[in-house]
Amino acid sequence: MFVQFAATIFLVTVALDLVSATPVIKTVQLHPFGQLGKCLDLQGNIRLGGQPVQVYDCNGSSAQNWEISEGPTLVKLAGTNYCLDSGDTVADGNRIEVKICKEGKASQQWNYTDDKHIKNQVNEGQCVDTVKGNNQNGNRVQSWECSSPSQHQVWSTARTST
């Protein structure tokens, strides 16, 4: 009886550990430096590999819905197989764009940090950054050396209504 009880407790503990280790993926809008009226946006909502992302007024478009979790994560355009990609070589000024998600591709591996930076997981020194900190419509988004407390590298989240 005791052995069966101990085995049950062990299985419940293992199951709880597995559940807590699974990252929670949320569908959100990503807002540069906490400006809730501005969103990370797929330019033109054109779903093709190599399409750039930009800052744009939040408008409820599916081009502004992203799947992300805290910690190691892909940043995926919600409902698609397109992920944020920083290019084949991660370097200052690389244009951030969407490409077909590929398991283990270094340029698509991100870490959403407690201080709201989206850092390249392979090269933790590179963050998703708005060019020159500009939040005007159409301003592109790039990879740039992380610097704290750089406001143009801070991305807050807000759940979408979809």
FENJO-V690035 format. One record per residue. N is the residue number from 1. RES is the residue in one letter. PSI is psi in whole degrees, 0 to 359 (NA if undefined). OMEGA is omega in radians with two decimals (999 if undefined). D_LAST is the distance of its C-alpha to the last C-alpha in Angstrom with 2 decimals. Layout:
n: (N:N)
res: (RES:RES)
psi: (PSI:PSI)
omega: (OMEGA:OMEGA)
d_last: (D_LAST:D_LAST)
//
This chain:
n: (1:2:3:4:5:6:7:8:9:10:11:12:13:14:15:16:17:18:19:20:21:22:23:24:25:26:27:28:29:30:31:32:33:34:35:36:37:38:39:40:41:42:43:44:45:46:47:48:49:50:51:52:53:54:55:56:57:58:59:60:61:62:63:64:65:66:67:68:69:70:71:72:73:74:75:76:77:78:79:80:81:82:83:84:85:86:87:88:89:90:91:92:93:94:95:96:97:98:99:100:101:102:103:104:105:106:107:108:109:110:111:112:113:114:115:116:117:118:119:120:121:122:123:124:125:126:127:128:129:130:131:132:133:134:135:136:137:138:139:140:141:142:143:144:145:146:147:148:149:150:151:152:153:154:155:156:157:158:159:160:161:162)
res: (M:F:V:Q:F:A:A:T:I:F:L:V:T:V:A:L:D:L:V:S:A:T:P:V:I:K:T:V:Q:L:H:P:F:G:Q:L:G:K:C:L:D:L:Q:G:N:I:R:L:G:G:Q:P:V:Q:V:Y:D:C:N:G:S:S:A:Q:N:W:E:I:S:E:G:P:T:L:V:K:L:A:G:T:N:Y:C:L:D:S:G:D:T:V:A:D:G:N:R:I:E:V:K:I:C:K:E:G:K:A:S:Q:Q:W:N:Y:T:D:D:K:H:I:K:N:Q:V:N:E:G:Q:C:V:D:T:V:K:G:N:N:Q:N:G:N:R:V:Q:S:W:E:C:S:S:P:S:Q:H:Q:V:W:S:T:A:R:T:S:T)
psi: (313:320:317:318:314:319:320:314:317:314:320:318:315:316:318:320:319:319:315:338:345:121:145:115:126:147:119:167:143:124:126:133:44:10:99:344:353:145:154:129:135:116:121:3:34:114:75:145:135:358:129:160:157:174:137:157:135:131:10:3:150:345:354:10:123:145:126:153:163:148:203:133:155:149:106:137:121:134:9:180:34:130:153:137:132:8:166:328:123:113:159:132:354:133:132:131:177:143:162:132:132:121:125:0:120:321:355:2:115:164:114:110:166:331:17:26:147:100:144:127:328:318:85:349:355:134:157:129:141:134:123:22:16:128:23:152:134:351:132:167:141:172:134:154:128:135:125:135:55:112:331:8:8:127:107:160:151:128:144:163:355:NA)
omega: (-3.14:-3.14:3.12:3.11:-3.14:3.12:3.11:3.11:3.14:-3.13:3.10:3.13:3.12:3.14:3.11:3.09:3.14:3.13:-3.10:3.14:-3.13:-3.13:3.10:3.13:-3.12:2.98:-3.00:2.83:3.08:-3.05:3.11:3.13:3.00:3.13:-3.02:3.10:-3.14:-3.09:2.88:-2.91:3.01:-3.04:3.10:-3.06:3.13:-3.03:3.10:3.06:-3.14:3.12:-3.10:2.99:-3.03:2.96:3.14:3.06:3.07:-3.07:3.11:-3.12:3.06:3.09:-3.09:3.13:-3.05:3.04:-3.08:3.01:3.06:-3.11:-3.13:-3.01:2.79:3.01:-2.95:3.00:-2.99:3.07:-3.13:3.01:3.10:-3.10:2.99:-3.07:-3.09:3.12:-3.04:3.03:-3.10:-3.10:3.08:3.06:3.09:3.11:3.03:-3.12:3.04:3.04:3.08:-3.14:3.09:-3.13:3.06:-3.14:-3.01:-3.07:3.12:-3.11:-3.06:3.05:3.10:-2.95:3.10:3.13:2.99:3.01:3.01:-3.04:3.02:-3.05:-3.13:3.10:-3.06:3.13:-3.10:-3.12:2.96:-2.90:3.01:-3.09:3.12:3.12:-3.07:3.13:3.10:3.11:3.08:3.11:-3.07:-3.12:-3.03:2.96:-3.13:3.12:-3.13:3.05:-3.12:0.15:-3.10:-3.09:-3.10:3.03:-3.13:-3.10:3.08:-3.12:2.99:-3.14:3.10:3.13:-3.14:999)
d_last: (49.13:48.49:47.59:44.99:43.55:43.50:41.83:39.09:38.53:38.44:35.82:33.57:34.01:33.19:30.05:28.87:29.71:27.66:24.58:24.97:25.62:22.35:20.01:16.62:14.08:11.04:8.14:9.22:10.80:14.55:16.91:20.60:23.00:20.71:20.31:16.96:17.50:17.86:15.60:16.52:16.06:17.13:20.06:19.80:16.70:19.56:18.80:22.33:24.00:25.60:23.19:23.23:20.58:21.21:20.45:18.99:17.83:14.14:12.99:9.24:10.36:9.16:12.50:11.34:8.75:11.16:11.89:14.77:16.91:19.85:23.15:23.77:20.70:19.61:17.19:15.25:13.18:9.99:10.79:14.30:17.65:18.20:19.04:20.40:24.14:27.00:29.66:32.50:34.39:32.58:34.36:34.10:32.70:30.97:28.12:24.73:23.13:21.00:22.95:22.55:21.98:25.38:26.11:28.38:28.44:29.57:27.86:24.39:25.10:23.74:24.08:21.70:24.38:24.78:25.82:22.54:24.22:22.89:26.25:27.46:28.29:31.44:32.67:31.53:33.32:30.69:27.46:24.65:26.18:25.91:29.18:31.65:28.98:28.08:24.68:25.43:23.24:24.13:25.67:25.37:24.52:27.23:28.60:31.17:33.34:31.58:33.18:32.40:31.69:30.67:27.90:26.86:25.89:23.71:19.91:17.98:14.39:11.73:8.54:5.42:3.81:0.00)
//
